[in-house]
Amino acid sequence: MEHQSPVEPPAAPPTAPPSAEARPSTTEVHGAPRVDDYEWLRQKHSPEVTAYLEAENAWTQARTAHLADLRQTIFEEIKARTLETDLSVPTRIRDHWYYSRSYEGREYGASCRVPARGEDDWTPPQPAEHCSPEEPALPGEEVLLDLNALAEGHDFFSLGGSSVSPDAAMLAYSTDVTGDERYTVRVKDLASGELLPDVITGVIGGATWNREGSDLYYTTLDDSWRADKIWRHRLGTAQADDELVFHEADGRFWVGVGRTRTDRFLVIASGSKTTSEYHYLDADAPESGWQLFAERREGLEYSLDHCVLGDEDVFLVLHNATGPDFEIATAPVVPTPTEEWVPLVPHDPAVRLEDVDAFAGHVVVHQRSEGLTQLRILELGSSRAEPISDDYLVRFDEEVYTVGSGGNPNFHQPIVRLGYTTMAVPSSVYDYDVRSRELTLLKRTPVLGGYDPADYEEHRLWATAPDGERVPISIVCRRGAREDSGGGTAPIPVLLYGYGAYEMSMDPYFSKPRLSLLDRGAGFAIAHVRGGGEMGRRWYDDGKLFRKQNSFSDFIACARHLVETGWTRPEVLVAEGASAGGLLMGAVANQAPELFGGVVAGVPFVDALTSMLDSTLPLTVTEYDEWGNPEADPEVFAYLASYAPYDNVAAVDYPPILAETSLNDTRVLYVEPAKWIAKLRATATGRRDFLLRTEMAAGHGGVSGRYKSWHDRAFTLAWILDRMGLAEAPPAVVVAPTGDDPEEPRV
């Protein structure tokens, strides 16, 4: 199958960038005027705005036309490294093994299952060594969803979620075909293959079954794109007749619904950035209705999981009532105030407890220490008096790695399915047997073409921020890339990635597309700046609200460290970030333009002040705890105005900038990068090499379909390599353009 770039260059390439007309609009905030020359670009459905965005796309295509061959080469490299016909490691749910399949030449895959062999069958079935797309991967394969068929006729397609009913007879799944993340839920009868008449629209994510399989619970959004309502849908009825179960009236809070691993409790979580509250419904006593576990208290965050200690049912409560890095407590399965929670794993300021999963004989704790993720096993005792019989970590040898558990839906399973990766080791799936304490590698993502992790070196570096804080950097490059002809070291081009918001940690990870950078002599680094959660809750607290500048100063400190220690030079150092990381990119471009040879800003939150001043926009009110409320507080307004990228564009020589966005993005509207690029082009001095690339049929996550996404990333990587001076550099490894490699396992 021949794959072509989804965006074709215009017949007559433009010779100059588009120029957005300055049309000043003035608003008054806290008694002072605020003038915006490009707010008119917010008119999404205006033919004039559409024409402007298309003109920007045409200019971007013209300015990067010389990279067309490199883009295609990188796409072919990604494709050649990928085992296109493959399947995931099966996960057992009740009496079936569930897995996903991918097929050579197809944008999307399929969801499948096969029957389990018996109650004690915890060894995932292995497929045949060679399996064609037309053949079942495993004996008895049942295709639940063919995503290619569902995506047919749509420019964009996303599966929001899928959930099999407790009796395994029906499948509820949700789809989005525009990119606005408003999903439609449908229900499939798995015996007949027919769709039930039930159709639920306007859903965020997927749907949750009740234990009996008669009802679906789902979440909807208000006009400001806040998840605010939980509904119950009885199969066979119209959506108009659905019962409103819960409505969160506080604009700072959002809601979600789920079912515990034991199947006994349905839970509704309501939370802001700093406060949470849980309601639960006991399937053993439904007549009691929904119960509030512990009422919200400003600053108190907690979560619930159902656990059995001996013969006693308890809730495990992960909470921050005793310290910012959380502790795990137990409580009876009744409404219980905080003072009656009994510590199980006490608060430790050196260890951030992030999540907890209860099973019949053990508990899995997700935690981090010294910037690294860890999995901790608590083997359970026989009673609440002696709740833990053993407590230990699952150990790994690498210096920098990421580990987490997933695909563990069964309460009585004796194994823990976990995922592991480093920046050089491809994503790996293990089963850890709690009984034998043996770790078994089930699958390592195949990387075709003779890939060897030993050909790459990974390091953890530490930069020093202006306030003296040590900031971790994870970095990878091809082994020997820094060696010069005299046996010493020489600087190399580096791509420095950052995010720094919402306590989201940018942990080390492997990427096949990234190999096209590394094999041409570049390095890739992650700056673990404050605002993320890599170093515990304080790391987050020190990078938000009135401390947001720390995120930018940390990233700049990481860039300077890489230069001062000889890893790279400013002219070949490229910065990249997306969404809130795009705000980071805009801020560091304003504050230290001389440090970078290029900046990539994906779906960037660069007009933060305008967005946070408009409470009707998606997410604004729920974001007050992250950025502050500039409409209500003059000090917040002044602080946000001091760093908001769009407001601080200056008459300086900026590095080349590539801004990438999507027209249907509901999280960060396309207008933010559109206004930013227009203002940069009108204000900056020197090179003024600014590009805006808008996907006209996509959302916050970009294009859909794996081949489209490979083309999309190839475009960006080619631009980055050009900024690094490596556009003509031959790769150290030439990957044959084939989807097969006899040296690589099929699974």
Stockholm file with secondary structure:
# STOCKHOLM 1.0

chainA/1-747         MEHQSPVEPPAAPPTAPPSAEARPSTTEVHGAPRVDDYEWLRQKHSPEVTAYLEAENAWTQARTAHLADLRQTIFEEIKARTLETDLSVPTRIRDHWYYSRSYEGREYGASCRVPARGEDDWTPPQPAEHCSPEEPALPGEEVLLDLNALAEGHDFFSLGGSSVSPDAAMLAYSTDVTGDERYTVRVKDLASGELLPDVITGVIGGATWNREGSDLYYTTLDDSWRADKIWRHRLGTAQADDELVFHEADGRFWVGVGRTRTDRFLVIASGSKTTSEYHYLDADAPESGWQLFAERREGLEYSLDHCVLGDEDVFLVLHNATGPDFEIATAPVVPTPTEEWVPLVPHDPAVRLEDVDAFAGHVVVHQRSEGLTQLRILELGSSRAEPISDDYLVRFDEEVYTVGSGGNPNFHQPIVRLGYTTMAVPSSVYDYDVRSRELTLLKRTPVLGGYDPADYEEHRLWATAPDGERVPISIVCRRGAREDSGGGTAPIPVLLYGYGAYEMSMDPYFSKPRLSLLDRGAGFAIAHVRGGGEMGRRWYDDGKLFRKQNSFSDFIACARHLVETGWTRPEVLVAEGASAGGLLMGAVANQAPELFGGVVAGVPFVDALTSMLDSTLPLTVTEYDEWGNPEADPEVFAYLASYAPYDNVAAVDYPPILAETSLNDTRVLYVEPAKWIAKLRATATGRRDFLLRTEMAAGHGGVSGRYKSWHDRAFTLAWILDRMGLAEAPPAVVVAPTGDDPEEPRV
#=GR chainA/1-747 SS CCCCCSSCCCSSCCSSCCCCCCCCEEEEETTEEEEESSGGGGCTTCHHHHHHHHHHHHHHHHHTGGGHHHHHHHHHHHHHHSCSSEECCCEEETTEEEEEEECTTCSSCEEEEEECSCTTCCSCCCCCSSCCTTSCSSTTCEEEEEHHHHHTTCSCCEEEEEEECTTSSEEEEEEESSSSSCEEEEEEETTTCCEEEEEEEEEEEEEEECTTSSEEEEEEECTTSCEEEEEEEETTSCGGGCEEEEECCCTTCEEEEEECTTSSEEEEEEECSSCEEEEEEETTCGGGCCEEEECCCTTCCEEEEEEEETTEEEEEEEECSSCTTCEEEEEESSCCCGGGCEEEECCBTTBEEEEEEECSSEEEEEEEETTEEEEEEEEECSSSSSCEEEEEECCCCCSSCEEEECCCCCTTCSEEEEEEECSSSCCEEEEEETTTTEEEEEEECCCTTTCCGGGEEEEEEEEECTTSCEEEEEEEEETTTTBCTTSSBCCCCEEEEECCCTTCCCCCCCCTTTHHHHTTTCEEEEECCTTSSTTCHHHHHTTSGGGTHHHHHHHHHHHHHHHHTTSCCGGGEEEEEETHHHHHHHHHHHHCGGGCSEEEEESCCCCHHHHHTCTTSTTTGGGHHHHCCTTTCHHHHHHHHHHCTGGGCCSSBCCCEEEEEETTCSSSCTHHHHHHHHHHHHHCBTTCCEEEEEETTCBTTBCCSHHHHHHHHHHHHHHHHHHHTCTTCCCSSCCCSCSCCTTSCCC
#=GC SS_cons         CCCCCSSCCCSSCCSSCCCCCCCCEEEEETTEEEEESSGGGGCTTCHHHHHHHHHHHHHHHHHTGGGHHHHHHHHHHHHHHSCSSEECCCEEETTEEEEEEECTTCSSCEEEEEECSCTTCCSCCCCCSSCCTTSCSSTTCEEEEEHHHHHTTCSCCEEEEEEECTTSSEEEEEEESSSSSCEEEEEEETTTCCEEEEEEEEEEEEEEECTTSSEEEEEEECTTSCEEEEEEEETTSCGGGCEEEEECCCTTCEEEEEECTTSSEEEEEEECSSCEEEEEEETTCGGGCCEEEECCCTTCCEEEEEEEETTEEEEEEEECSSCTTCEEEEEESSCCCGGGCEEEECCBTTBEEEEEEECSSEEEEEEEETTEEEEEEEEECSSSSSCEEEEEECCCCCSSCEEEECCCCCTTCSEEEEEEECSSSCCEEEEEETTTTEEEEEEECCCTTTCCGGGEEEEEEEEECTTSCEEEEEEEEETTTTBCTTSSBCCCCEEEEECCCTTCCCCCCCCTTTHHHHTTTCEEEEECCTTSSTTCHHHHHTTSGGGTHHHHHHHHHHHHHHHHTTSCCGGGEEEEEETHHHHHHHHHHHHCGGGCSEEEEESCCCCHHHHHTCTTSTTTGGGHHHHCCTTTCHHHHHHHHHHCTGGGCCSSBCCCEEEEEETTCSSSCTHHHHHHHHHHHHHCBTTCCEEEEEETTCBTTBCCSHHHHHHHHHHHHHHHHHHHTCTTCCCSSCCCSCSCCTTSCCC
//
